[in-house]
């Protein structure tokens, strides 16, 4: 079978690609376990770093996901599964409305339309976000039955694609599943334009001996999930039989809520045990970031996902240790 990862040049897409190659098989359109003989990573730009260790086992294609002809060209056989991660992130989406609509919405329509054109029922895992929730009536804890009320363009496009996944699945065009991501940590590399980027920076920069500028208050709370379990959630969600999913294909991924102060405390505990000298964490309030973050839920109910066997982090300390092992071991 062929597996397509859109947005595969990014951190999560790249980690997913490596996990799939290690796994070797997925449930295909036949309903049986099939060998992954073609893994395609598609993104606007793919760095040399993202290709390391994957050169001989993966196809890399750079292109514009809002170009329908380009996307259709990726779907050249019927036995395909798709992990659709390509997206303009939250902060960038607020700054550039047209780009968010072009990439997130038109791109999603192109991917779903290409699936519809196949003579099969491809499984599609779509990376959504808890940013689909928001508004003055949003409860403290949001569940899969909470009414969405996104307050960012990013959240609006994610919720729209969730609805499309539900309808395309209902119509028999594809077999879709939407994973509502909480804040994912710890992402290596440099900060990006996501409003939640500080939730990785507060760990990453100090571990690298660098200063972290914190744009939100230390009592700000976030629902969080480690990157290893996020990738595992994508795979397990793909593997679930369609009859387990019901008519609402959108699932809050399991998460735990931490305040920034709790994150820093966990970081200091791990660093002390491992003899790591941390860089400073500096309070640098950013009203734009604070305004965006204030629209997001501070806790999620992922009970549906947990009942279906999706994993939950043991603790923030464990995620920090995973990051050190995977990215700082040298």
N, C-alpha and C positions, 0 to 999 in steps of 0.2 A: 504494500500500500504506500501511498504518497501522503506526507504530512506537510502542510503549509503553515508557517508561523509568520503572520504579518506583524510588523514591529519587532522582528526578531533580532535587529541590530541593537536593541536596547538591553538593559540589564536583565530584566525578567525573561524576555524572549530568548536571550542567549543562554541563561541558566536552564530554561525549559528545553532548549535544543539539546544541551548536554545530557540532561536527565533522560530524554527520549532515546538518545543514542545508546545510553547505558541500558535502558529497559529493553530496547530492540523490537518490541511488539506492542500493538494496540488492537483494540476491537475495531474491525473494519466494517465497511458497508455490508459485508456478508453476515455480520453478527458474530463472526468467529475471530479468534486471535490471529492477527496477520503480521508478518514481518514488515518492518519499515524499510523499504528498499530505496526510498527517495525522500530526503528531508530538505525542504526548501525554506530558506530564510529570505524574507522580503522586507525591505525597508527603504526609506528615502536615502539614507546614507548608512554604510556599514564600515566601521573602522577596522583597521588591521588587527587590533587587539581582539575584536569580537570573533575573528576568524581563526584565531590560534587554537590548534588542536582539533579543528573541525574541517580543515582544508580538503581532506581526501574522502570525507563522508557526507558532505553537505554541499548543496547548491546555493549560491548567494546571488540574489538579483536586487539591484537598486532601481527604484522607480517611484512614481507618484500614485498613491493608492486612490486618489480622486479621479484618475484616468481609467475609464471603464475598459478600454481596449487593452491597456496594460494588465489590469487585474484579470480579465478574461483569459489572457494568454498564459496565466499561471495554472489554470485549471485544464490540463491537457489529458486527463484520464478520469475515469469514473470512480475508482477506488481511492478516494481522497478523504482526509480529515483536516480540519482547520482550527487553529488557535488564533483568534483575531485579537491581537494586542495593540495594533497600530493606533496611535491617538496623539492629538495635541493635548498637552497637559493643562492642569487647571489655571495656573497663573498666566500662561501664554494664551489660553483660550479667552480669558477676560480682557487681555490686551488686544487681541485680534479676533473679533467675532467671525469675520468672513473665513479666516483660515480654519477656525474650529469647526464651522459648518462644512467646509469643503473636505477636510480630512476626516473628522469624526462621523459626520452624518453621510455625506456623499460616499466616503470610503466604505462605510458600513454597508450602504445600499449596493455598492459595487461587489463587495465580497458575498453578500447574501444572494444577489442576483446571479453571480457566477455559479454558486452552489445550486440554485434553482435550475440552471441550464443543463446540469448533469443528468444522466440517465441512472441516477442512484439517489440514495438518501444519506448525504454526508453528515457526519457529526461535526458540530461547530461549537467551540467553547469561546465565548465572548468575554473579554475582560471589562466589566463594568466597574462601578464605584459606589461607595456609600454617599458620594456627593449627589446621588439622585434624591436624597432626603434633604429637607430644609424647611424654612418658613417659620413663622411665629408660633404655629401650633405643633411643631415637631416635638414629640416626647423625648425625654432624656435618653431612653433606650429604644432604638428602632429595630423592628423585626421585619420579616418578609411580608407581613400583612400591614405594615405601616404605610399610610398614603404618601407616596413620593411628592416632594415639593421643592425641586432643585432651585437654588438661588444663584447658580453660576451657569454660564453657557456650556461649560464642560459637563456639568451635571445634567443639563437639559439634553445634550446630545447622547449621553450615556443612557438616560432613561428612554429616549426615543428608540435607540437600538435595542434595548431590552424588549420593548413592545413589538418591534419588528421580529426579533427572535421568537417571541411567543406566537405571533401570527404566522410567520413562515413555517414554524413547526406544526401549528394547527392545520395549515393547508397542505402539509406533506411535501414542502419544498426542501426542507432540511430537518435535521434532528439537532436542535439547538439547546444550549445551556449557557446562562449568564452568571458569571462569578462576580459578585459585588465585593470589590477589594476595599478593606480598610486601609489605613496607612501602613505601607510596607517598609520594613527596616531589616537590615542595614544595607543600603545601596552603596557600592564602592564608587570610586571616581570622583568627579567634581559635582557640586550642587547643580541642579537643573532648574527649569522654570516652574516646576510644580510648587504650589503654595505649601505643600507638606514637606518640601525638601529638607527643612530644618530638622525633621524627625530622624533623618539619617545623619545629617551634619553634626548633630549634638553628640553622636557616638564617633563618627568617622574621623572628623578633623582632630579631636583630642587624641584619639588612638594613634594618629599619624604625627602627633607632636605639634599640631597646628592649632591656631585659635579658631573657635567657632563663635560666630555672631548670631545670637539668638533673637529672632524677630518677635517672638510671642512671650507671654508671661510664663513663669515657671509653674504656675498652678493650672495652666491649660492642659486639659485631658484629651487623649486620643485613643480610639480603638486601634490596636496594632496587631500585625501578624508578621512573623519572620519570613524572610525570603525563601528559605528551604521549604517550609510548609506551604507557602503560596504556590510554588511550583508543584508540589505534591497534590494540592487541591485541584489545580488545573487538570492534572492527569486523572485523578480519581473521579472528578466530575465528568470527564470524557468517557470513562469506562462504565459509568452507571447505565443500566438498561433504561430505555426510554420510558417504560411503564412505571418506573420508580419516581419519575419527575413530576407527574401531574400536569395541569394546564398552566401553571405559573412556573416558568423555567428559570426564574431569577432567584439566586440564593445568596444571602449574606454569608460570606466566609466566616469561619470561627475567628474570634478575636478576643484579646484581653485589653482592658482600658488602663492606661498609665498616664500619670501627670508627667510633665517635663522634669519636675523635681525627682520623681521616682525613677525616671530614665537615667538621670545623672547619678543618683545614688547607686543604681545597679552597675553603671559604668565604673564608678569609683571602686566598688567592691571587687569586680573582676580585674581591674587594672592593678589593684593592690596585691591580689593573689598571684598575678603573673609578673609583677615587678615592672609594669609599664608606666612610664612617666607621661602623664596626660598634658596636652596643650590646654590653654585656658578657655573657659566658656564665658563670653561677654554678652551682657544684656544690651541689645540694640533694637528697641521697639520699632516695628515697621507697620504703620497704620493700614497699608494696603493688604499685607499678608494677614494681619489680625482680623480685618473685616471679612476676608474670604473664609478664614478658618472658623470664625464665629458662626458661620452659616451651616457648619457640618455637625453631625451627631457626635456625641462624646462617648457613646457606648452602643454596641450592636448585639442583637440576639441572633446567634447563628445556630439555633437548636435544630432547624431542619437539616442543615449541612452536617451537623454532628451526628444526627440520627442515621444519615446515609454514609457515615464512616470517614468524613473529611477531618483532617488532623488539626489540633490546637497546640500552640506553643506551651512548653512547660513553664517558662519564665523568661523575662528579658535577659537575665544573665546567660541563659542557654543560647539565645540568639547572638549575643555578643561573643560568646566563646566560639560559636560556629563561624562568625565573621572573621575572627582572628585566625582560626584554622584554615579557612578557605582563601583569605586574601592578605593576611599579614604574617603568615608562617615563616616567610623569609626575612 
